[in-house]
Amino acid sequence: MQKHSLPIALAMALKQHVLASDISDDDDLKDIVNKLDDLNEKIEAVKAKALAKRAQRL
């Protein structure tokens, strides 16, 4: 099983709800998903920095 960050997991859950017609695919949802994508990019950048620092210590 592949690990996903929380923003990716939330975006995937929202997309599943759209597919199930629980929520509508409107501008508000698209804005939320875009913000989750931006947050995920920031998380990945922090993780990369942490891994680089860890590699320097070894």
C-alpha positions in Angstrom: 0.0 0.0 0.0 1.4 3.4 -1.0 1.6 6.1 1.6 0.0 9.4 0.7 0.3 12.7 2.5 -2.8 14.1 4.2 -3.6 16.6 1.5 -3.4 14.0 -1.2 -5.6 11.6 0.9 -8.2 14.4 1.4 -8.2 15.3 -2.3 -8.7 11.7 -3.2 -11.6 11.4 -0.7 -13.2 14.5 -2.2 -12.9 13.1 -5.7 -14.6 9.9 -4.5 -17.5 11.8 -3.1 -17.8 13.7 -6.4 -17.9 10.3 -8.2 -20.6 9.1 -5.8 -22.5 12.3 -6.4 -22.4 13.2 -2.7 -21.0 16.6 -3.5 -20.9 18.7 -6.7 -17.8 19.4 -8.7 -18.0 23.2 -8.5 -15.6 26.1 -8.2 -15.4 25.9 -4.4 -14.3 22.2 -4.7 -11.8 23.0 -7.4 -10.4 25.8 -5.2 -10.1 23.4 -2.2 -8.4 20.8 -4.3 -5.9 23.4 -5.7 -5.1 24.5 -2.2 -4.5 20.9 -1.1 -2.2 20.4 -4.1 -0.2 23.5 -3.1 0.0 22.3 0.4 1.2 18.9 -0.8 4.0 20.6 -2.8 5.1 22.5 0.3 5.1 19.2 2.3 7.2 17.5 -0.3 9.7 20.3 -0.3 10.0 20.2 3.5 10.4 16.4 3.4 13.1 16.7 0.7 15.0 19.2 2.9 14.7 16.9 5.9 16.0 13.9 3.9 18.9 16.0 2.6 19.9 17.1 6.1 19.7 13.5 7.3 21.9 12.4 4.5 24.5 15.1 5.4 24.7 13.8 9.0 25.5 10.2 7.9 
